Amino acid sequence: MKKVVYPDDWSTANNAELAMRVEEGLPVLDLVEFGRKVGFTIDELAKLVHIPPRTYARRVASKARLNVPEGERAVRIMRLYDRAKQTLGTHESTRAWLNRKLRVLGGRTPLDFAKTEPGAREVEAVLERFEDGVFS
């Protein structure tokens, strides 16, 4: 099996390359490595990608690939996490912010709001406003 290569920064990874990887079936080990690096538990990763924990565990054990919708969700979360970390600096502050209910997101957490692509774009817009000193 091809060696898993974790990008240094998913938020700036080449879109064309990511699209091909997702279409081919993103290796679940990419998600596992990301989780290890940033501190997400197996259950958290499974929930974020909308895979039942037992199914996720079986896929990890067999070094399977994610289907296209799962791969898209995984890449979305990895990119958003890395984008937030660029702004917030540490894994601890990034995880805390992603799990904090924000008034600007209707009282939802950024991770919850990012369940869809438009939601993830809105979370990125909140981060941009934060960087610009607009505390909405």
C-alpha positions as CSV (number, residue, x, y, z in Angstrom):
1,M,0.0,0.0,0.0
2,K,1.2,3.5,-0.8
3,K,2.8,5.4,2.2
4,V,0.5,7.9,3.8
5,V,1.8,11.4,3.3
6,Y,0.2,14.1,5.6
7,P,0.4,17.5,4.1
8,D,2.0,20.2,6.3
9,D,-1.1,22.3,5.9
10,W,-4.3,20.9,4.5
11,S,-5.7,24.5,4.1
12,T,-3.2,25.3,1.4
13,A,-3.0,21.9,-0.2
14,N,-3.4,21.7,-4.0
15,N,-7.1,21.5,-4.8
16,A,-6.6,19.5,-8.0
17,E,-4.5,16.9,-6.2
18,L,-7.0,16.8,-3.3
19,A,-9.9,16.3,-5.7
20,M,-8.1,13.4,-7.3
21,R,-7.3,11.8,-3.9
22,V,-10.9,12.1,-2.8
23,E,-12.2,10.7,-6.1
24,E,-9.8,7.7,-5.8
25,G,-10.8,7.2,-2.2
26,L,-8.9,9.1,0.4
27,P,-7.0,6.6,2.5
28,V,-8.5,6.4,6.0
29,L,-5.0,6.4,7.3
30,D,-4.7,10.1,6.1
31,L,-7.5,10.9,8.5
32,V,-5.9,8.8,11.3
33,E,-2.6,10.6,10.9
34,F,-4.4,13.9,11.0
35,G,-6.2,12.9,14.2
36,R,-3.0,11.8,15.9
37,K,-1.3,15.1,15.0
38,V,-4.1,17.4,16.2
39,G,-5.5,15.3,19.0
40,F,-8.9,14.1,17.8
41,T,-10.1,10.8,19.2
42,I,-11.2,8.0,17.0
43,D,-14.8,8.7,18.1
44,E,-14.5,12.4,17.3
45,L,-13.1,11.7,13.8
46,A,-15.8,9.1,13.1
47,K,-18.5,11.7,14.1
48,L,-16.9,14.5,12.1
49,V,-16.9,12.4,9.0
50,H,-20.3,10.9,9.7
51,I,-19.2,7.2,10.0
52,P,-20.4,5.0,12.8
53,P,-17.4,4.4,15.2
54,R,-17.4,0.6,14.7
55,T,-17.4,1.0,10.9
56,Y,-14.6,3.6,11.2
57,A,-12.6,1.2,13.4
58,R,-13.0,-1.6,10.8
59,R,-11.9,0.7,8.0
60,V,-8.8,1.7,10.0
61,A,-7.9,-1.9,10.8
62,S,-8.2,-2.9,7.1
63,K,-6.5,0.3,5.9
64,A,-9.5,1.0,3.7
65,R,-10.4,4.1,1.7
66,L,-13.1,6.6,2.3
67,N,-15.9,6.9,-0.2
68,V,-16.3,10.3,-2.0
69,P,-18.7,11.9,0.4
70,E,-16.7,10.7,3.4
71,G,-13.5,11.9,1.8
72,E,-15.0,15.3,1.1
73,R,-16.1,15.7,4.7
74,A,-12.6,14.6,6.0
75,V,-10.8,17.1,3.7
76,R,-13.2,19.8,4.8
77,I,-12.5,19.2,8.5
78,M,-8.7,18.9,7.9
79,R,-8.6,22.1,5.9
80,L,-10.8,24.0,8.4
81,Y,-8.7,22.8,11.3
82,D,-5.5,23.9,9.7
83,R,-7.0,27.2,8.7
84,A,-8.1,27.9,12.3
85,K,-4.7,26.9,13.6
86,Q,-3.1,29.5,11.4
87,T,-5.2,32.1,13.1
88,L,-5.2,30.7,16.7
89,G,-1.7,29.4,16.9
90,T,-1.8,26.3,19.0
91,H,-3.6,23.0,18.8
92,E,-5.2,23.6,22.3
93,S,-6.6,27.0,21.4
94,T,-7.8,25.7,18.0
95,R,-9.6,22.8,19.4
96,A,-11.2,25.0,22.1
97,W,-12.4,27.5,19.6
98,L,-13.7,24.9,17.2
99,N,-15.8,23.4,20.1
100,R,-17.0,26.8,21.5
101,K,-20.6,27.9,20.8
102,L,-20.4,31.2,18.9
103,R,-23.2,33.8,18.8
104,V,-22.2,34.7,15.2
105,L,-23.0,31.1,14.2
106,G,-26.3,31.1,15.9
107,G,-25.0,29.5,19.1
108,R,-23.5,26.6,17.3
109,T,-19.9,25.4,17.4
110,P,-17.7,26.0,14.3
111,L,-17.3,22.2,13.9
112,D,-21.0,21.7,14.0
113,F,-21.6,24.6,11.6
114,A,-19.0,23.2,9.2
115,K,-21.0,20.0,8.5
116,T,-21.7,21.5,5.0
117,E,-19.4,23.2,2.6
118,P,-21.2,26.5,2.8
119,G,-21.1,26.2,6.6
120,A,-17.3,25.6,6.5
121,R,-16.9,28.7,4.2
122,E,-18.9,30.8,6.8
123,V,-16.6,29.5,9.6
124,E,-13.6,30.6,7.5
125,A,-15.2,34.0,7.0
126,V,-15.5,34.3,10.8
127,L,-11.8,33.5,11.1
128,E,-11.0,36.1,8.5
129,R,-13.0,38.8,10.4
130,F,-11.3,37.8,13.6
131,E,-7.9,38.2,11.9
132,D,-9.0,41.7,10.7
133,G,-10.0,42.6,14.3
134,V,-13.7,42.4,13.7
135,F,-15.1,40.4,16.7
136,S,-18.6,39.6,15.4
